[in-house]
Amino acid sequence: MNDPDAVPPSLTALSTYLLSRVGKAARTALGERLAERGLRLWHMAVLAALADFGPHAQRDLAARLRIDPSDLAKAVDQLATAGQVERSRDPADRRRVSVTITPAGRAALAELDGEARQVQDALLAPLDPAERAQLHALLGRVFDALPQ
């Protein structure tokens, strides 16, 4: 008897299909963990970009993260309310808003990174450490070749 939940082999033969399904599972699991804290992946992305690259004009941060500027503004508002980022007006151009991570934001990012690593460990449990490193290296090569 056919398994009604079986995925068609013609799909699982496509690496793009497998990447899509694994990516969706990873994003869902991480999203659920972040939601327990009242956050979304965008919040973590904003904190990570500010921690890694330093203060940004809000408009530039939206472009870097490929987030709609209005969605980014909402995320920054929420992070500012939580004391995790600070916004300031550029004295040379009052329309320009600069965003900076705070010490509280760095602490929150460290906690979120721990959550993300737990999700990653659960998702990649079928792989040994060498396979995980190989997968990471291969995905990095594919990622680096994506159009910017």
C-alpha positions as CSV (number, residue, x, y, z in Angstrom):
1,M,0.0,0.0,0.0
2,N,1.2,3.5,-0.8
3,D,2.2,5.8,2.0
4,P,-0.1,8.8,1.7
5,D,2.5,11.0,3.3
6,A,5.4,9.9,1.1
7,V,7.1,12.7,-0.9
8,P,7.4,11.9,-4.6
9,P,10.9,10.6,-5.4
10,S,11.0,12.9,-8.4
11,L,11.0,15.8,-6.0
12,T,13.4,14.4,-3.5
13,A,15.8,13.8,-6.4
14,L,16.1,17.6,-6.7
15,S,18.6,19.3,-4.4
16,T,16.6,22.5,-4.7
17,Y,13.5,20.8,-3.4
18,L,15.5,19.3,-0.4
19,L,17.1,22.7,0.3
20,S,13.6,24.3,0.2
21,R,12.1,21.8,2.6
22,V,15.0,21.8,5.0
23,G,15.1,25.6,4.9
24,K,11.4,25.8,5.7
25,A,11.8,23.4,8.6
26,A,14.7,25.4,10.0
27,R,13.0,28.8,9.6
28,T,9.8,27.4,11.2
29,A,11.7,26.0,14.2
30,L,13.8,29.1,14.7
31,G,10.7,31.3,14.2
32,E,8.9,29.4,16.9
33,R,11.8,29.7,19.3
34,L,12.0,33.5,18.7
35,A,8.3,33.9,19.0
36,E,8.5,32.5,22.6
37,R,10.4,35.7,23.3
38,G,8.0,37.9,21.3
39,L,10.5,38.3,18.5
40,R,10.8,37.5,14.8
41,L,13.8,36.6,12.7
42,W,14.0,40.2,11.5
43,H,14.8,41.3,15.1
44,M,17.7,38.9,15.3
45,A,18.9,40.0,11.8
46,V,18.9,43.6,12.9
47,L,20.8,42.9,16.0
48,A,23.3,40.7,14.2
49,A,23.9,43.3,11.5
50,L,24.5,46.1,14.0
51,A,26.8,43.9,16.1
52,D,28.8,42.7,13.1
53,F,28.9,45.9,11.1
54,G,28.3,48.7,13.5
55,P,25.8,51.6,13.4
56,H,23.8,52.0,10.3
57,A,21.4,54.5,8.7
58,Q,18.0,52.8,9.0
59,R,17.6,53.0,5.2
60,D,21.0,51.3,4.7
61,L,20.2,48.6,7.2
62,A,16.9,47.8,5.4
63,A,18.9,47.5,2.1
64,R,21.6,45.3,3.7
65,L,19.1,42.9,5.2
66,R,16.7,43.1,2.2
67,I,13.9,44.0,4.5
68,D,11.1,46.3,3.4
69,P,11.9,49.7,5.0
70,S,8.5,49.9,6.8
71,D,8.9,46.4,8.2
72,L,12.4,47.3,9.3
73,A,11.1,50.5,11.0
74,K,8.6,48.4,13.0
75,A,11.4,45.9,14.1
76,V,13.7,48.8,15.1
77,D,10.8,50.5,17.0
78,Q,10.3,47.2,19.0
79,L,14.0,46.8,19.6
80,A,14.2,50.4,20.7
81,T,11.3,50.0,23.1
82,A,13.1,47.0,24.6
83,G,16.3,49.1,25.0
84,Q,18.2,46.8,22.6
85,V,19.0,49.5,20.0
86,E,19.2,53.3,20.0
87,R,18.1,55.6,17.2
88,S,19.5,59.1,16.6
89,R,19.1,61.7,13.9
90,D,22.1,62.5,11.7
91,P,23.0,66.2,12.5
92,A,24.0,66.7,8.9
93,D,20.7,65.3,7.5
94,R,17.8,65.3,10.0
95,R,15.8,62.9,7.7
96,R,18.5,60.2,8.2
97,V,18.1,58.0,11.3
98,S,21.1,56.0,12.6
99,V,20.6,52.8,14.5
100,T,23.1,51.4,17.1
101,I,23.0,48.3,19.1
102,T,23.1,48.7,22.9
103,P,24.7,46.5,25.6
104,A,21.2,45.0,26.2
105,G,20.9,44.3,22.5
106,R,24.3,42.5,22.5
107,A,23.2,40.4,25.5
108,A,19.9,39.6,23.8
109,L,21.7,38.7,20.6
110,A,24.0,36.3,22.5
111,E,20.9,34.6,23.9
112,L,19.2,34.4,20.5
113,D,22.4,33.0,19.0
114,G,22.2,30.2,21.6
115,E,18.6,29.5,20.7
116,A,19.5,29.4,17.0
117,R,22.4,27.0,17.6
118,Q,20.1,24.7,19.6
119,V,17.7,24.7,16.6
120,Q,20.6,24.0,14.3
121,D,21.9,21.2,16.4
122,A,18.4,19.5,16.5
123,L,18.0,20.0,12.7
124,L,21.4,18.6,11.9
125,A,21.4,15.8,14.4
126,P,21.6,13.1,11.7
127,L,25.0,14.5,10.6
128,D,28.3,14.0,12.4
129,P,30.6,17.0,13.0
130,A,32.6,16.5,9.9
131,E,29.4,16.2,7.8
132,R,28.1,19.4,9.4
133,A,31.3,21.2,8.6
134,Q,31.2,20.0,5.0
135,L,27.5,21.0,4.6
136,H,28.3,24.4,6.0
137,A,31.2,24.9,3.6
138,L,29.1,23.8,0.6
139,L,26.2,26.0,1.5
140,G,28.6,28.9,2.0
141,R,29.9,28.4,-1.5
142,V,26.4,28.4,-2.9
143,F,25.4,31.4,-0.8
144,D,28.5,33.3,-1.9
145,A,27.6,32.7,-5.6
146,L,24.0,34.1,-5.2
147,P,23.3,37.4,-6.9
148,Q,23.7,40.3,-4.5
